[in-house]
Amino acid sequence: MSAPQELEPIWLVSKGNVLAAGVRTVTRSQRRRGLTGVAVIEQPLVLEPCNWVHTIGMKATIDVAYVASNNIVIQTATMKPWRVGPRIPSSALIIEAAAGSFERWNLRVGDEVEVRRVER
């Protein structure tokens, strides 16, 4: 049996500025698990491909950004635990972060956000 794959380290970049260091899911299992059971969100999580999320089983309120394939943020929300978000068919990926992160980053609908791999 092989060892579980680690989450991929990434940078979230918008308007030429690094918003945060985060991680991206690599497997379907990681996408399904997401932030379930996490009490303190230390870094953003990118779920790709993804077009809907829920917070069932989560312990923390999160900021959620739906991002189209052209890297444009098409919808944002703050979701409390035990909620189900809308399915957005045009979303290619979703960014989940600690509540208040998007306000600190000044991330809004219409902004371009790039997920850059961290070269090891």
SVG drawing of the C-alpha trace seen along z (x, -y; Angstrom):
<svg xmlns="http://www.w3.org/2000/svg" viewBox="-27 -45 40 47">
<polyline fill="none" stroke="black" stroke-width="0.4" points="0.0,0.0 1.4,-3.4 1.8,-6.3 -0.9,-9.0 -0.1,-11.9 0.7,-15.2 -1.2,-18.4 0.6,-20.5 2.1,-23.8 1.0,-26.8 1.0,-30.6 -2.2,-32.6 -1.4,-35.7 -3.6,-38.6 -2.7,-41.9 1.0,-41.0 0.8,-40.5 1.1,-37.2 -2.1,-36.9 -1.1,-33.8 0.8,-30.6 -1.6,-27.7 -2.1,-24.1 -3.9,-22.5 -5.6,-19.1 -4.0,-16.4 -6.5,-13.5 -10.3,-13.1 -10.1,-11.9 -8.4,-15.1 -11.1,-17.2 -13.8,-15.3 -12.2,-15.7 -11.3,-19.4 -11.3,-21.2 -13.7,-18.9 -12.8,-18.6 -10.2,-21.5 -10.7,-23.8 -8.1,-26.4 -7.5,-27.1 -3.8,-28.0 -3.6,-28.3 -6.0,-28.5 -7.0,-25.3 -7.5,-25.1 -10.0,-22.4 -9.5,-21.7 -11.5,-20.7 -14.5,-21.9 -17.7,-23.7 -19.5,-23.4 -18.6,-22.9 -20.3,-22.3 -19.3,-22.9 -20.9,-19.9 -18.6,-18.5 -16.5,-21.7 -15.7,-23.5 -14.9,-26.9 -16.5,-29.5 -14.8,-29.9 -14.4,-32.3 -15.1,-30.6 -14.2,-31.9 -15.4,-30.2 -12.9,-30.8 -13.5,-30.2 -11.0,-28.6 -9.8,-32.0 -8.7,-32.7 -11.5,-35.2 -13.3,-35.1 -17.0,-34.6 -18.6,-34.4 -17.5,-34.6 -19.3,-33.7 -18.7,-33.3 -20.0,-30.0 -20.7,-28.9 -20.4,-25.3 -23.1,-22.9 -24.1,-24.7 -24.3,-23.7 -23.0,-26.2 -24.5,-26.6 -23.2,-24.6 -21.6,-27.0 -21.1,-25.1 -18.6,-27.6 -16.3,-27.3 -13.1,-25.4 -11.7,-25.6 -12.6,-26.8 -10.5,-28.5 -11.4,-27.9 -9.7,-30.2 -10.3,-31.3 -13.2,-33.7 -12.0,-37.3 -9.1,-36.3 -10.8,-37.7 -11.4,-41.1 -7.7,-41.2 -6.6,-40.3 -9.1,-42.7 -10.2,-39.8 -13.5,-40.5 -15.7,-39.1 -14.1,-40.1 -10.5,-39.9 -8.0,-37.6 -6.4,-35.1 -3.6,-32.8 -2.7,-29.6 1.1,-29.2 3.0,-26.0 5.8,-26.3 9.0,-25.1 10.8,-22.7"/>
</svg>
